[in-house]
Amino acid sequence: MNLCINIGNNNILLGTFVKGKLLNPLRISHKTLVDVKAIFPTKKPEHIIISSVVPDKNELFTSILEAVYGMSSEFITPKLLNGSYPSMGADRVANLLGGKKLLGPPVCVIDFGTATTIDVLDKNNKYAGGIILPGIQTGIMALHNSTALLPEIDNINKTNLKTILQKTTKECIESGVYWGEYNRIKGLTNDIKKQFNPHFVVTGGMGEKLATLLNFEYNPYLTLYGLNSSI
């Protein structure tokens, strides 16, 4: 059994793999997490593989995991990808490894998280490059924090906007974020398709509805599959 953990800016994603099968995946917000130890399985894993974009959390997790299981954790690095650069986020590395595992190269992964990231692995298994954009909720918070009257919007992924033009301020923000993100990603991925013709896969908590609109595959646990494939 392998225990795979992704430490994101706002959420922790973890799951166990037995013979390549993902069991008991769990997504938990940092805000609601009270006892880190309580989220780990009782059975000792063979490997603990972690991707993290929050360095301040790394020591906490590794010390707790070592106390619980008596073993060290393995952190993935960009060295696992041919052509990557040293500061590339571990979550993006894991995403591409997951895309490669599930779909094969060439593959393009779009991750709708705190940041929206787009990364491409070419047909020769080489990292072709990527794009980093403000995430959906990050954009909403920027509007709210930078203005006096615009409200904070939650659950944008659950809205049902059938037309672009809306009436209320709340609906106008939702439409701008939702359809703006759709057209932004559609334009970028159209250009990527012309050059690489990859498989497209979407992940991240905000991505399911947009994946349907874009006609791309959606896998909320792609990062975990990538972590497990790194062993």
C-alpha positions as semicolon CSV with decimal commas, in nm:
position;residue;x (nm);y (nm);z (nm)
1;M;0,000;0,000;0,000
2;N;0,125;0,347;-0,091
3;L;0,008;0,663;0,085
4;C;0,000;0,966;-0,147
5;I;-0,043;1,321;-0,020
6;N;-0,066;1,653;-0,203
7;I;-0,028;1,960;0,020
8;G;-0,189;2,250;-0,166
9;N;-0,231;2,615;-0,074
10;N;-0,586;2,568;0,053
11;N;-0,649;2,193;0,057
12;I;-0,484;1,865;0,140
13;L;-0,553;1,576;-0,097
14;L;-0,462;1,223;0,004
15;G;-0,539;0,863;-0,079
16;T;-0,395;0,514;-0,065
17;F;-0,312;0,285;-0,356
18;V;-0,324;-0,093;-0,346
19;K;-0,203;-0,265;-0,664
20;G;-0,258;0,057;-0,858
21;K;-0,614;0,107;-0,734
22;L;-0,698;0,432;-0,553
23;L;-0,877;0,379;-0,223
24;N;-1,043;0,628;0,012
25;P;-0,939;0,957;-0,152
26;L;-0,993;1,256;0,073
27;R;-0,983;1,633;0,017
28;I;-0,965;1,849;0,330
29;S;-0,938;2,226;0,369
30;H;-0,654;2,360;0,579
31;K;-0,917;2,575;0,753
32;T;-1,118;2,278;0,878
33;L;-0,825;2,050;0,959
34;V;-0,788;2,021;1,336
35;D;-0,587;1,702;1,381
36;V;-0,350;1,612;1,096
37;K;-0,279;1,272;1,248
38;A;-0,647;1,176;1,230
39;I;-0,659;1,181;0,849
40;F;-0,391;0,916;0,800
41;P;-0,483;0,546;0,760
42;T;-0,405;0,313;1,048
43;K;-0,227;0,054;0,833
44;K;0,142;0,120;0,770
45;P;0,216;0,194;0,403
46;E;0,511;0,070;0,203
47;H;0,580;0,417;0,067
48;I;0,469;0,769;0,157
49;I;0,490;1,003;-0,142
50;I;0,425;1,376;-0,105
51;S;0,395;1,675;-0,335
52;S;0,382;2,011;-0,163
53;V;0,360;2,376;-0,262
54;V;0,355;2,492;0,102
55;P;0,711;2,452;0,238
56;D;0,605;2,562;0,588
57;K;0,387;2,249;0,615
58;N;0,651;1,999;0,506
59;E;0,830;1,958;0,837
60;L;0,499;1,924;1,023
61;F;0,375;1,646;0,795
62;T;0,701;1,455;0,780
63;S;0,747;1,460;1,157
64;I;0,391;1,342;1,220
65;L;0,412;1,072;0,954
66;E;0,742;0,949;1,098
67;A;0,588;0,940;1,446
68;V;0,283;0,748;1,321
69;Y;0,452;0,498;1,092
70;G;0,819;0,507;1,187
71;M;0,928;0,577;0,830
72;S;1,044;0,865;0,613
73;S;0,840;1,037;0,344
74;E;0,947;1,082;-0,018
75;F;0,896;1,422;-0,184
76;I;0,871;1,433;-0,562
77;T;1,083;1,685;-0,752
78;P;1,100;1,826;-1,106
79;K;1,389;1,587;-1,174
80;L;1,125;1,325;-1,255
81;L;1,035;1,515;-1,572
82;N;1,274;1,548;-1,862
83;G;1,301;1,914;-1,960
84;S;1,152;2,058;-1,641
85;Y;1,302;2,349;-1,447
86;P;1,422;2,335;-1,084
87;S;1,153;2,559;-0,929
88;M;0,859;2,387;-1,100
89;G;0,578;2,318;-0,852
90;A;0,562;1,961;-0,725
91;D;0,186;1,949;-0,784
92;R;0,240;2,029;-1,152
93;V;0,502;1,755;-1,175
94;A;0,259;1,509;-1,017
95;N;-0,021;1,621;-1,248
96;L;0,184;1,548;-1,559
97;L;0,296;1,213;-1,421
98;G;-0,071;1,134;-1,359
99;G;-0,168;1,243;-1,708
100;K;0,108;1,030;-1,854
101;K;0,000;0,730;-1,647
102;L;-0,370;0,751;-1,730
103;L;-0,373;0,887;-2,086
104;G;-0,020;0,862;-2,220
105;P;0,181;1,134;-2,394
106;P;0,136;1,383;-2,539
107;V;-0,083;1,516;-2,260
108;C;-0,198;1,857;-2,141
109;V;-0,313;1,899;-1,781
110;I;-0,528;2,192;-1,668
111;D;-0,546;2,229;-1,289
112;F;-0,810;2,465;-1,150
113;G;-0,680;2,542;-0,803
114;T;-0,565;2,853;-0,617
115;A;-0,377;2,914;-0,940
116;T;-0,494;2,778;-1,273
117;T;-0,203;2,592;-1,431
118;I;-0,165;2,442;-1,778
119;D;0,124;2,206;-1,848
120;V;0,220;1,995;-2,148
121;L;0,422;1,675;-2,181
122;D;0,510;1,618;-2,545
123;K;0,505;1,293;-2,741
124;N;0,866;1,225;-2,642
125;N;0,787;1,243;-2,269
126;K;0,959;1,581;-2,243
127;Y;0,816;1,879;-2,057
128;A;0,718;2,126;-2,328
129;G;0,623;2,414;-2,098
130;G;0,335;2,559;-1,904
131;I;0,118;2,854;-1,809
132;I;0,026;2,991;-1,465
133;L;-0,283;3,209;-1,422
134;P;-0,476;3,345;-1,123
135;G;-0,724;3,079;-1,012
136;I;-1,101;3,123;-1,023
137;Q;-1,149;3,182;-0,652
138;T;-0,832;3,392;-0,639
139;G;-0,979;3,622;-0,903
140;I;-1,305;3,651;-0,710
141;M;-1,119;3,739;-0,390
142;A;-0,912;4,000;-0,575
143;L;-1,231;4,171;-0,695
144;H;-1,378;4,166;-0,345
145;N;-1,063;4,282;-0,165
146;S;-0,983;4,557;-0,417
147;T;-1,326;4,719;-0,422
148;A;-1,566;4,869;-0,172
149;L;-1,893;4,720;-0,298
150;L;-1,829;4,401;-0,491
151;P;-1,928;4,098;-0,279
152;E;-1,732;3,782;-0,213
153;I;-1,876;3,491;-0,411
154;D;-1,862;3,128;-0,301
155;N;-1,939;2,807;-0,490
156;I;-1,881;2,949;-0,839
157;N;-1,847;2,593;-0,966
158;K;-2,211;2,526;-0,872
159;T;-2,363;2,818;-1,062
160;N;-2,594;2,757;-1,356
161;L;-2,528;3,039;-1,602
162;K;-2,686;2,975;-1,942
163;T;-2,619;3,320;-2,085
164;I;-2,319;3,553;-2,065
165;L;-2,504;3,877;-1,983
166;Q;-2,655;3,886;-1,633
167;K;-2,851;4,139;-1,425
168;T;-2,743;4,145;-1,059
169;T;-2,392;4,231;-0,939
170;K;-2,347;3,881;-0,798
171;E;-2,459;3,719;-1,124
172;C;-2,239;3,952;-1,330
173;I;-1,932;3,852;-1,127
174;E;-2,021;3,485;-1,158
175;S;-2,066;3,520;-1,533
176;G;-1,741;3,711;-1,575
177;V;-1,546;3,453;-1,381
178;Y;-1,720;3,148;-1,524
179;W;-1,746;3,238;-1,893
180;G;-1,425;3,441;-1,880
181;E;-1,236;3,138;-1,753
182;Y;-1,401;2,912;-2,010
183;N;-1,301;3,137;-2,302
184;R;-0,955;3,197;-2,162
185;I;-0,882;2,826;-2,129
186;K;-1,050;2,743;-2,459
187;G;-0,832;2,991;-2,646
188;L;-0,510;2,873;-2,483
189;T;-0,583;2,505;-2,529
190;N;-0,681;2,558;-2,893
191;D;-0,332;2,695;-2,954
192;I;-0,177;2,404;-2,762
193;K;-0,384;2,156;-2,964
194;K;-0,252;2,298;-3,292
195;Q;0,107;2,247;-3,181
196;F;0,097;1,923;-2,980
197;N;-0,245;1,760;-3,036
198;P;-0,235;1,618;-2,682
199;H;-0,488;1,437;-2,467
200;F;-0,651;1,697;-2,241
201;V;-0,736;1,628;-1,879
202;V;-0,869;1,863;-1,612
203;T;-0,819;1,837;-1,237
204;G;-0,864;2,060;-0,932
205;G;-1,166;2,132;-0,718
206;M;-1,299;2,409;-0,944
207;G;-1,259;2,224;-1,270
208;E;-1,542;1,973;-1,308
209;K;-1,803;2,201;-1,464
210;L;-1,554;2,370;-1,696
211;A;-1,419;2,032;-1,806
212;T;-1,768;1,938;-1,920
213;L;-1,803;2,263;-2,114
214;L;-1,461;2,221;-2,273
215;N;-1,530;1,854;-2,350
216;F;-1,217;1,748;-2,164
217;E;-1,179;1,452;-1,931
218;Y;-1,201;1,536;-1,561
219;N;-1,014;1,351;-1,286
220;P;-1,022;1,508;-0,938
221;Y;-0,747;1,274;-0,815
222;L;-0,501;1,306;-1,103
223;T;-0,230;1,438;-0,870
224;L;-0,254;1,128;-0,652
225;Y;-0,219;0,898;-0,954
226;G;0,092;1,090;-1,051
227;L;0,240;1,057;-0,703
228;N;0,176;0,685;-0,698
229;S;0,332;0,638;-1,044
230;S;0,653;0,807;-0,929
231;I;0,756;0,501;-0,725
